[in-house]
């Protein structure tokens, strides 16, 4: 017999990868689409690629220590498409702040610098 562990109130940012995977299960693309629409963004495959990148990063690494950490990761990941400039075209108010909200994840501290995305 197999038992599945259910977390009633998951500790956001759990050190256990399995827990972070469970934490992210409550989000879906419809939720992300609604948040994006509220922020004036019409989601495309390119937008979803960034969102999935942020969600995968969270599951693998936990919450980022700050926005710069995520901004650097995204800039490197999408460098062949133009890096931060490309990401700014997709998310005008910042790929970290807007991206994390659309991804259903907590916006990390220190995401105010325009170089890597605002938290507003």
N, C-alpha and C positions, 0 to 999 in steps of 0.2 A: 504494500500500500504506500502511495506517495502522498506526502503532505506538502502543501504550499504555505509558506509563511506569509501572513497578511500583516501589513503595517497600518494600524489605524491612523496614527498621526506621525507620518514619517518625519524624521529629523532632517530638514533641508540641509544638504551638504554632508550627508552621512559619509564617513570614510569608507564605507563598503560599497563597491561598485554595484552589487546586486540591489542594494537599497535605493541607490540613485536611479537605477533602471526602473524600479517600481514607482518612485516618486514622479517620474516623467510620463507615466502611463495615462494620467488623467487629461492630458492635452491631446488635441487632434488638429488636423489642418483646418477644420471649420472654425475652431476657436481662434487659431492664428489668423485666418482670413478675416474674421470679424474685427480683431484688434487692428490688423493692417488697414482695413477700410476706415476705421475710426481715426487712424493717423494719416489718411489720405494716400495710402499706398495700394496700388493694384498689383497683386502678387503675380509673378511670372515664374517660370522654371528657375531662372537665375536667382530670384529672391529665395525660393524654397531651398536652393542649394546652400545658401548662406545660413538659413535657419537650421537646416539639418546639420551643418558643420558645427554650429553653436550647441545644438542639443547633444551631438556626439561628444564634443569636447567636455560638456558637463558630466555626462555619464562616465566617461573615461577618467576625468581629472578632478571632478567636484567643482565647487564654485571657484571662480577666478578670484585671486586676491585683489585685483583692481581692473579697471577698464582697459588700461594700457596693455595688460597681459593678453586680453582677448583681441584688442585692436592689432597688436603685433602678430598674433596667430592668424587672424583673418587676412591681414596685409600680405603675409607670407604665402598663405594658402591660395590667394587670388592674385598673386603678383604677375602672372603671365597675362592676366586680363586688364591689368592697370592698377592693381593693388588698392590702396586707399581711395584713389580717385574713382575707380570703378565702383567700389562699395558705396561711396558718397552719392553716386548717381542712382543707385538702388535705394538707399536709405538716406535721404537728404538731411534728416536730423540726427544722423549718426548710426553707423552699422552696429555698434555695440548696444547703445541704449534702445533704439527702435528694434533691432534684431532680437535682443533678449526678451523684450516685452512680447513681441510677436511669437517667439519661441516658447512662451509660457514659463520663462525662467527669471529669477531675481536679477535685477540690474546690479552689477558690482559697484562697489564704492569707487570714487574718483573717475567717473566717466564724463567729466565736464569738459575736458580738453577737446577742442574741435578737431584735433588730429586723429582721434580715434573714436569719436562719437559722444554726443551729449546724452545725458540721462533724461532730458526733457522731451 
